[in-house]
Amino acid sequence: MNNSWSCPQVSILMADDTKLSSTDASTPQPMTGSRLCPGNPVTESLRIAVVGPEEVLETKPLANEIQNLLTALGHDVETMLAARTAWDPSLKKESASNITHDADLVIVLGGDGSILRTARWMGYQQTPVLGVNLGRLGFLADFSPNEVGMAISELIAGRFRLVEHMMFETCVLRENEMVASDLGLNETSLLAGPPFSLFEVELHVDDELATIYRGDGLIISTPVGSTAYNMSAGGPIVRKSLEAFIFTPLNPHTLTHRTVIDTASRNYSLVIPSPNNGSSCVVDGRLLLSLKAGDKVRISRAKPKFCLIETNQHGYYSTLRDKLAWGGDIQNTSSEIECREV
């Protein structure tokens, strides 16, 4: 694939609905390896990967349907349906890694959990993702199975947006040596764990002590993760395209402790002076490691961006209205699908 391909001069619709010329420095260019360009119809054969959890009954027939549709349109399609445990980057084979790294587009079947696993699996070579929801709310897996044909038609016609989302790195230092690290999309959580006594976390911003949290733990979320664990813990919803970190304490012992939002350009360190026996650091729902006294957890903005495809039928606030039932009478468009963890 020729990675030097670039968008011609066109006017495209940005994630914030502002129209800019493609020559503007703030206009996102196609990601490395992908030939998708908003505003430009697809005129050549694309390489498309379809991935999802094999445990979900609806995944295989839907994957076959999508593959038949795309193949009939002249595109090359590879499918990987695997158990959730197979998505660990440390376990993937080179042949499996090529299915996304060489693709122009990755279609993820499942729920937001499937998209988180796929983003982690792709690692530092991110490919644009179109998410098809087979789970619960599906903030990231935005399209229902009934909308897949429409979404593909819009994409082929060039009527879509590539919306980039900030990813982050979590590094744990123990006695000045890095003992664990991970790439994440939603959040890092520092959890008290058994025996469930008061848990203390020191937050340092640019090497300056900002505050000390005492409670059940702390969630450090990205904007795209603000509608996940952060929202469940009472944190705010933050627009996905912003680059910031959201610090939401879990059951803080100090009543004045509230969520803090700060720019992602800062250096954030969290020191754990006296953890419980079961205290842990969790990244996107996966245990990174158990914490020991004196551990320092560093959170920083990562270089790669996770890129989601949106069409004109699906925007930021329409997704919030649909998924959160804002207004009281708006139903979840995928409510007919049985709820499960996917």
Phi, psi and omega in degrees: 000137180274108183279357179274357179301141181219161181291140170288174181290107177218167173257126185236162182266124183276172182296332180265018178065022175261131182272126181227155174286148181292349177275351179292140184296335183272357180282127180289131177268164180303144180289154181304129178091345181251137179261010177286135179218118180304139179088353182240120177301148177282123184242002180223167182291130179260156171260120188233132177254134175245120184230158179176171180279128182288343182290338183273124188300323184286347188295310186295311179297324179291321177298318178296320179297316180293319180297317179296319180296313183289323178295321178296333178275358175095018182256152178272126186235132171241142182238136173227108174249120187215163177296154182304326182291344182279355186266009177288125182303330181288345183258348188288146176271160182300322180295326180286326182293329182293338184297329177258322185291334179262003185268157171273335185208141174242122175261117183257122177260132180141214177244195179297330176298321178295321180291320177299317179295321180292318179299317179293321181295321179290334175065232187269007173239083184275140178240143180307140186240137168246118186261131178246121190275119172241015186244229185266254186288310177072061175291324179268316174279086196273334186264139174279162178304327180289344182261359185299314180300317178297317181297319179294320178298316179297319180296313180299327180280353180085008181267073181205169176237144170260108185255115182274142179234138181295136170252169183219162175244138174244123178237134179249123178255134177230115185054046176067014175240137180286123182252346179196150176205157180200154175260132183226169180238317185269295186197158166250134180239132173255114191244138183299309180069179181298145004273026171065033172272175184303135185245132185245133179227126176266126177259121177247130178243119185051045178067013176250132179295121180266310180194170175238120179268134174232122182171218181266355179148191184213135175254128174247107190247153168271167176302320180292336177271000185292339179267010180254236183304321179304313181293322178298330180272007178093009179283168184278159171271126183240135183306134190296333185278352179285154177248099185203165172244144183243120182254108183243114179285148177261114179048059184296142179286337178262121186294337182278353179284120178230172179299139176241134176243129180220161183297148180284354181281351179278164174261121184245130176230139179237120183256135181250095185291321186214076183287163171283170179300327183256014181294143187213160173248122185238130180245119180051043177081004180245134178294122175274309174189165173278143186268146175238164182301132178089356179299142177242124180254120180256132179242128181213155176293134180270159179291314181290153175244137172277130188241120178253147176265129174238147174250174181295339179281344183232110176241179185300306185284331176294324177294316178298318179299314183292314187282326184260001180056041176297133183100345172088341184236011180268126185265150174296123184295342180249026184293341181285349181273134180298132181290136176197166177274111180232000000 
